[in-house]
Amino acid sequence: MLIQTTREDHRIAWLTALAVTIHIAESALPSPLPGIKPGLANVVTVVVLIQFGFRIAMWVSLLRVMVGSLLIGTFLSPTFILSLSGAIVSLLLLGLLTKLLGRGCGPIGLSVVAALGHTWAQVWVAYGLFIQHDGLFRLLPILMTAALVFGIVNGVIAVAVIKKLETVQVTRNDTTRSSKR
């Protein structure tokens, strides 16, 4: 039996591959404090959300966490659980924001909310499952500040990527029109 794939399936696969590649590259970067990473793969999620909608962004984000964890060897580990919980809360917040505000929240706002939600979820899951010590919450201001900074940086990157994609699309449309004449 042959499985039929759609153009959307191919798009999800390509975008997930891009996000997984960034995720794996970022996992090799040293971290000044445990839990502080730039979250560059989330740029892909924000761009996909804006360009293709929530459903595809959800697939790309969740597949990135699953496949990335399998490839770097953290599947079903505490790292995986924290990453998945952060991704789920980020997606819920992104879905809520796009539902409530529509296009009223741009890439920077979406990125900041996703980063803050991701960090908040990870701290609470870490507390609930792994480190039941109130001292964990002393890290929260540092972690949330890092999330805010990286959320802004990733949002700025997402803006640049979206502008580039729009330029490429306009150029492609102009080329198509002129070749049909």
C-alpha positions in Angstrom: 0.0 0.0 0.0 1.4 3.4 -1.0 1.0 6.2 1.5 -0.1 9.4 -0.2 1.6 12.6 1.0 0.4 16.1 0.5 2.2 19.3 -0.2 1.5 20.3 3.4 3.1 17.0 4.6 6.2 18.0 2.6 6.2 21.5 4.0 5.9 20.2 7.6 8.8 17.8 7.0 11.1 20.5 5.5 10.3 23.0 8.2 10.7 20.4 10.9 14.1 19.3 9.5 15.2 23.0 9.6 14.0 23.3 13.2 15.7 20.0 14.3 19.0 21.1 12.7 18.9 24.3 14.6 17.9 22.5 17.8 20.8 20.0 17.5 23.3 22.8 16.7 22.1 24.8 19.7 22.4 21.8 22.0 26.1 21.8 21.4 26.5 25.4 22.6 27.8 25.9 26.1 25.3 27.4 28.6 26.2 30.0 31.2 23.5 28.6 33.5 21.5 25.3 33.2 18.3 26.0 31.3 19.5 29.1 29.5 19.7 28.7 25.7 18.7 31.1 23.0 15.9 28.9 21.6 16.8 29.7 18.0 14.6 26.8 16.7 11.7 28.8 18.0 12.3 31.3 15.3 11.1 28.6 12.9 8.0 28.1 15.0 7.1 31.8 15.0 7.7 32.2 11.2 5.7 29.1 10.5 2.9 30.3 12.7 2.7 33.6 10.8 3.2 32.2 7.3 1.2 28.9 7.5 -0.9 29.0 10.6 -1.2 27.4 14.0 -1.7 23.8 13.0 1.5 23.6 10.9 3.4 25.5 13.6 2.2 22.9 16.2 3.3 20.0 14.1 6.7 21.6 13.4 7.3 22.4 17.1 6.2 19.1 18.5 8.1 17.1 15.9 11.2 19.2 16.5 11.1 18.3 20.2 10.5 14.6 19.5 13.0 14.1 16.6 15.6 16.4 18.1 15.5 14.4 21.4 15.8 11.1 19.6 18.8 12.4 17.6 20.7 13.9 20.6 19.8 11.0 22.9 17.5 12.7 25.4 14.2 11.1 24.5 12.1 10.4 27.7 14.8 12.0 29.8 14.2 14.9 32.2 15.6 17.2 29.4 13.0 15.8 27.0 10.2 16.3 29.5 11.2 19.9 30.2 11.5 20.6 26.5 8.2 19.1 25.7 6.4 20.9 28.5 7.9 24.2 27.4 6.9 23.6 23.8 3.3 22.6 24.8 2.8 25.7 27.0 4.4 27.9 24.3 2.1 26.5 21.7 -1.0 27.0 23.9 0.0 30.6 24.4 0.7 31.2 20.8 -2.6 29.6 19.8 -4.5 31.7 22.4 -2.7 34.9 21.2 -3.4 34.4 17.6 -7.1 33.4 18.4 -7.6 36.5 20.5 -5.5 39.1 18.7 -5.3 37.7 15.2 -2.6 39.6 13.4 -2.5 42.1 16.3 0.6 40.5 17.8 3.7 40.5 15.6 6.7 38.2 15.5 8.5 39.9 18.4 5.4 39.8 20.7 4.8 36.1 19.8 8.4 35.2 20.3 8.5 36.9 23.7 5.3 35.3 24.9 6.5 31.9 23.7 9.9 32.2 25.4 8.4 33.4 28.7 5.8 30.6 28.6 8.4 28.0 27.8 10.6 29.0 30.7 7.7 29.3 33.1 6.5 25.9 32.2 10.0 24.3 32.5 10.5 25.8 36.0 7.2 24.5 37.2 7.6 21.1 35.7 11.2 20.9 37.1 9.8 21.8 40.5 6.9 19.4 40.3 8.8 16.4 39.0 12.5 16.8 39.7 13.5 19.4 42.2 10.9 20.0 45.0 12.9 22.8 46.6 11.7 26.4 46.9 15.2 27.6 46.0 14.5 26.7 42.4 12.2 29.7 42.2 15.2 32.0 43.1 16.4 31.3 39.6 13.1 32.4 38.1 14.0 36.1 37.7 17.2 35.2 35.9 15.6 32.6 33.7 12.7 34.9 32.8 15.0 37.8 32.1 17.0 35.6 29.7 13.8 34.4 28.1 12.7 38.0 27.6 16.0 38.9 26.0 16.2 35.8 23.8 12.5 36.2 22.9 13.2 39.7 21.7 16.3 38.7 19.7 14.5 35.7 18.2 11.5 37.9 17.3 13.8 40.3 15.5 15.3 37.4 13.6 11.8 36.2 12.8 10.9 39.6 11.4 14.0 39.6 9.2 13.2 36.1 7.9 9.6 37.0 7.2 10.7 40.1 5.3 13.2 38.0 3.3 10.5 35.4 2.5 8.1 38.2 1.3 10.8 39.6 -0.9 11.6 36.2 -2.4 7.9 35.6 -3.0 7.4 39.0 -4.7 10.5 38.3 -6.9 9.2 34.9 -7.7 5.7 36.3 -8.7 7.3 39.0 -10.8 9.5 36.4 -12.6 6.5 34.1 -13.2 4.4 37.0 -14.6 7.2 38.2 -17.0 7.9 34.6 -18.3 4.2 34.2 -19.1 4.2 37.3 -21.4 
